[in-house]
Amino acid sequence: MPHETVQIRTDDGVCPAYVHHPEGDGPWPAVLVFHDGMGVRPALNEIAERIASAGYYALLPDLFYRIGGFRADPATLFSDPVQRADFMSRVAPSASAPNVMRDMAAFLAHLDADPHVRAGPVGITGYCMGGRLSFVAAGTFGDRVAASAAYHPSNLATDAADSPHLLAPRITARVYVGAAMEDRGFDEAQQA
């Protein structure tokens, strides 16, 4: 299956992104794949490839490009206090919702300009951090987003002034939220 790495110029620099699409010229509907806190890694490219094999143009941007990229060991990232502190203070803020929503203009422009992409709204999917960003993008970009899938997202409904649930009235996309069975970051109150 064809895949390549592209460089997308954003307001904050150059974001490497991985493109997967079926054989042929297309055009295919586009899906943005937002990674989780572990960063871009082979498992995420496998997800993008699986999406492409279903007939989509999948774009997987490295949302941690502002810090030169980041990949973590899932077994130790949140159990090692030093790694966790680095993630919370340096890594996660680089892919904050405001930063990624600012990047969305560049991601959408890339999709609009690529002849392999069918014109029209896009789908967005993500896991954990990426799921939250998928939901925020659906509320921020309205008609540009046809579908948003958020798997194991957290903090979708909080008391914060920028809580993602406040964007719900602006969402025109079909939204799927796949919550974990037990998740303090997306408990039953938030789900309701």
C-alpha positions, 0 to 999 in steps of 0.5 A: 500500500502506498505511503510516504512522509510529507512535510507540512508547513504550519504557523509554528514550523514544519510538521512531518506527517505520514500519508497512507492511501490505497493503490491508484490515483483516487481521489479518496475521502480523507481521515486525519489520524491523531496519535496518543501521548506515546507519539507516532510509532509503528502501531500508529502507522499500522492504524493509518494503513488499516484506514487506507486499506478501507478506501481512505487517504489517511494523514498521520501528523506528528503532533509533537513536532514543536519539540522535535518529535517524541516517542515513549515506552508505554510500559514506563512513561506514566510509572516513572516519575521523571518521564511523567514530569517531562511529559506533563511539563514539556511534551503534552503542552507542545500538542495542546488543543490550541496548538493543534487547532492552529495546525489544523488549517495547514493539515486541511490545506494539505488535504485540499491541495492533494489530488489524491484527496476527494474534496469535502469534509474529512474524518478525524480519529484519535486515541486518548490525547488524540481522541480529545483532539478529534472531538475538539477539532469537530467542534472547532471546524464545524462543516469541515469535519464529517465524522469524529471518533474519539477512543478512550478520550479524557477530560471532555467535560470539565469545569474549565472555560475551554472544556471540549464539551462546550464546543458540542453545539458547533459540531455538525459531524457524526461523533463516536466516543468510545469510553474506557470501562474505568477511566478517572479522566472520563468518568460516568459524570463526564460521559453523561 
